[in-house]
Amino acid sequence: MRTPGSGKEAFVPVRDLPPDPSLENLKNQARRLQRLVRAGDHQAIAAVREFHPRPTALAGLARFSLTDAQLVTARQYGFASWARLARSTEVVIRLVRSPRELARTFELIGACRAPALEQDRYFLQLARRFPADGPMMLVAELHGEAIGAGFAFRKGPDSMTATLRNVAVRPPYRGLGVERRLIRRIEAGAVSVGVTGIILGGPRGAERQFFGSMGYRGRHDGGLMSKQLPLTVPQRDPAWHRRLEDLRGRRQSRLAARQRPV
């Protein structure tokens, strides 16, 4: 199945890359898949049948190669090839460090999108919330070069909803899964500042399908989309801190009682 709006990216992934993917960990996953297939594991064989483009890859289980296992692993993560997955791990996603860098990366995003963004108004919304909403303002780099960015912000310090305004990657670097990684990192940053939901303005067509594959929902093409985020412990249970202090107090009392002379 084609991944909507992703250009060279081959499939809707059944796995998401972690925020900072390790090529060595991915190699270990492929080696494990190879061992399981050679051992006749049914789930591993089913994965190969689903994701490998050549049915003959399973012609001889004992000869199932590491190259074949790497290809299946890559396609499970949404990449057409192992080489493209490996290159994706070279991309570093980090926080925007300063207002000046925020302006530079915002200009980069504006150049990536069509039609042109309403630059001044959008940038002012972001700049007003920097650095308070810094965990939701990210840049993607490849070998030190900025290749993409993503931004979300709250309307005010007490707002529990963030607006995902811009996520884009320069055309030569699309198909590396960077957009998905940026969005996942923005979501994690949103949770860290107490945000419980993200909204985004009316994507259409393939872009809407792409956000749909990431759990965003909306009623009609071109309408708003939104996603609920997991609640933190204080949000789920506002009294958790008081109960934790009570438990600590009782524990200290028990320890003190044990140390009293009889």
N, C-alpha and C positions, 0 to 999 in steps of 0.2 A: 504494500500500500504506500503510495507516495505521501511524503510529509508536506502538508500544505505550506506554501509560501517559503520554502526553504531552499529553492534552487537545486543545488547538487546533492542535498541530503536525501537519502534513498527511501527511508521508511519511517513511519511513526514508531518511535522507540518503545520497546517494552521495558526498558530500563533507562533511568536517568543517570548521567555521569554525576559523581559527587562534585562539590564545589571546586575542589582542587584535585583533579584526577591524577593518578599515578600510572605511568606507562608500565612500570614493573608489576603493579597490582593487576592491571589488565592482562599482561602476559601470563601471570599466574592463573587468572580465570580461564584463559584459553588452554593452558596446559592441563588444568583440571578437567575441562570439557573433553579434551583429547583422551585423557585417561578413562573417563567415564564411558565415552563412546566405545573405546576398545574393550572395556569390560562388559559391554552389552547393556548399560543402564538405559532403561526405557525412556525416562524423561530427557536424557541427553540426546538420545537418538531422535526423539520427537522434535527437539529444538533444531537439530540439523535438518530434518525434513522440512521444517517450516521456513528456515532462514537461508539455507544453502541453495544457490541457484542451480546447482547440478546434482540431480538425483544419484549420479554415479559415485558421488563422494562416499556413499555408504555401501558401495559394492563389496568392499572387504573391510570389516570393522577393525581387524588387527592392523590394517595399513592406513587407517584414518590419520591424516597428517596434521601437524601443528599449523601449517598454513591454512588448511580447511577450518580448523578450530578457531583460528584468529579471524577468519572471514565471518564465521557465524557469530562470534562475539561482537565484532564491529557492527554487523547488521542488527543485532539485538539492541544496540545502543543508538541505532538510527543512521548508521554510516554505510555508504556503498562499499567501502574497502577498509582494510586494516590500516593502510597508509594514511587515509584521511582521519581515522580515529587517532592514530599516533600523533598526527600533527595537531589535532585538537588539544592534546594534553600539554602542548608547548604554550598554549595561550594562558596568560595569567590574568585573572580578574581581581581587581583591588578597588579600594575606596578612592574616590576623588579626594585629593589632598588639600586643595586650596580653592578660593574663589576664582583665581586666574585659570587654574586647570579646569574648573567647572565650565568656564566660558569657552575654553578651547575645545573641550570634548563636546559641549553642546553644539558648537559650530560644526564639528565633525558629523554629529547626528543629523543636523539640518541638511547637510550636503548629501546625506545618504537617502533621504526620504523625498518622495514626490506624492502630492504637490508640496511646495515649499511650506515649511512651518511658519506659524505666526511668531517669528523669532523673538521679538522684544517682549511680548506679553508672556510667552511661555518661560523665557529665561528669567524674567523678574519673579515669577511664581517660585521657581526653583531657588534663585539666589536668596529670597527672603527666608527660606527654610534651611539654608546652609549655615552652620554645620549641624543644627539640631537633627535634621533628617539625613545626615551624612551616610548612615548605614544603608540607605536606599539609593545612593548616588554612586555609580560604579563606572569604571573604565576597563576595557579589555585590551591587553597588550600582547603582541607577539614579537619576541626578541627586542623588547623595549620600544616598539612602535605602537602607537594607539591605533587600533583597528575597529573599535566599536565602543559603545557605551550604553548605559541604561539608567533612567532616572524615575524616581517616584517621590512624592512629597505629600505631607498633610497640609490642610488649610490652616491649622492652628495647633498649638502644642498639646491641647487636650483632645484633639480629634482621634478617633479610633479607626478612621478610614483613610487610606492613602490613594492617591491618583497616580496610576502608571501612565506617564505622559509619553515617553520616548524610549524605544529600544531599537537599535539598528547596528548593523555591521557593514563595513565598507565592502563593496561588491566583490573584490578579488578574494575575500576571506569568508564569503558565505559558504554554507555547506559544511562548516566545521562544528556545528552545534553550539556556537557561541551565544546565539540568541537565547536558547533554552537555559544555558548556564547563567546568563545575566539575569533572566527572570527568576530562576530559583534562588539566586543570591539576593535579589531584591526582596523576594518574599521572606527569606530568613532575616534580612535586615529589618523588614517591617515588623516582624514578630518581636524582634529584640527591643524595639522602641514602643511596644504596646499596641500596635495596629492589629485589628482583628479582621479586616477586609480590605481588598483592593478593587478599585474600579478602573475601567479604561473606556475611552470614548469610542465611538462607532466603527470598529473595523469591519471590513467587507470581504466577501469571497474567500480567497486562500488564506489571507491574514486572519480572518475570523475562525476558519477551521484550525489554523495553527494554535490560536489561543484556546480554542475548544479542546484540543488535544492535551492542553496543560491544565485543564480543570476549570476554565473560565466559562461562565454561562450567561446567555442573554436571549431575549425573546425573538428578535428578528434581525435580519441582515442590516448592518448599519446602525443598530441600536447599541446602547451601553452594554458592557459585559462586566461581570464581577466574579469574585472568588472569596470565599470565606477561608480564613487562615486558622491554624490551630491555636487554641488559647494557651497562654502561659499558666503556670500554677497559680499566681496571684489572681489572674482573671477568672480561672475556674473556681477558685476558693479564696475569696478576699480575706477570710479569717485565718488563712494558713499560717501566717507569720506569728500571730498570737498563740496558736496551738503549738507551733514549734517551740516558742519560748517557754510555754508551760511544760512541755516534755523535757526540755533542757533543765528547767528549774527542778522538776521532780527527780531527774537523774542526779543532779548535784546534791539534792537532799539525801538520796539513798547512799551516795558515795560518802557524804559527810557522816551519816549515821554509822556506816561500817567502820569508819576510822576512829569513832569515839571509844575511849577505854571502857571496858566492862566493869 
